Amino acid sequence: MTILDKILAEKEKEVEVLKQHYRQGSLQAKKVDVSLYDTFMKADKMSIIAEMKRASPSKGLINDGVEPADQGKLYEECGAGAISVLTDEPFFKGTIEDMQAVRSAVNIPVLNKDFIIDEIQIERAYDAGANLILLIAAALPEPRLQQLYQYAERKGLEILFEVHNEEEMLVAKRIGAKIVGINNRNLKTFEVDLAITERLADMVDTKETLLISESGMKTGADVERVAKAGARGILVGETMMRSKDLKETFDQLRIPLGE
Ligand SMILES: O=P(O)(O)OC[C@@H](O)[C@@H](O)c1c[nH]c2ccccc12
């Protein structure tokens, strides 16, 4: 059993509980109407989705000491284009309340980072003020991904569609994903390799599709690599959560983008 299988098995249970207990509209949140796609496509620097990530299955505890609202505000002040908040509790120590707290504190798009397998999670993300949800190609069969994609779109949410290999990139294209995240980390083995972005970026027309390179970004040189491949955005968790000087970290990673 891979870690992804374990997480998905846990999600099935969570969804059952949500279906019994979650009342639609029971969460109240500020709504911020900005499109990540539009702002990232227009930016002349690498855009950063900074992540609120206390822990992970591959790294264990990363930083348990930050307040989500404070961290979110800091990210925004330092130049984040969006904020990703992990809301998975068993494996990442996040909660939906973390996302609500960040949502109230900032005015940039917020991504609900979770393993979405059911419409009810999309309802909850929407109610809690998310602008975007994550859909992971490796988590579900294509027809189900398609349904959830359309469901989220109808609610006015944007979708970060995450892929890790050629086959999944073809699924992204068939579904018509506008924002594609190439995860450099294999969710089954935890291996991280920026060459994944270089390999898969070639398959898309980056004039139409917004490419985000996810995971393993530490230095300006890493960012140069994925920028060259065609990424206009990066998703950075651990490096942000461990940074002692966020302003400096952002300045290093927000490199100018050529044409
Ligand atoms: O901490 P990193 O290596 O910067 O990675 C961030 C982000 O890409 C990673 O948290 C992630 C990418 N896809 C996911 C899917 C589920 C949970 C987490 C993730």
The ligand as an ORCA input file, in Angstrom:
! r2SCAN-3c Opt
* xyz 0 1
  O       6.996     21.467      0.719
  P       7.290     21.511     -0.738
  O       8.299     20.489     -1.168
  O       7.641     22.898     -1.173
  O       5.916     21.101     -1.506
  C       4.765     21.943     -1.485
  C       3.592     21.272     -2.207
  O       3.908     21.132     -3.563
  C       3.253     19.923     -1.597
  O       2.843     20.181     -0.291
  C       2.166     19.146     -2.343
  C       2.011     19.054     -3.673
  N       0.940     18.303     -4.007
  C       0.356     17.894     -2.870
  C      -0.788     17.125     -2.679
  C      -1.191     16.897     -1.380
  C      -0.451     17.373     -0.289
  C       0.694     18.141     -0.480
  C       1.095     18.411     -1.763
*
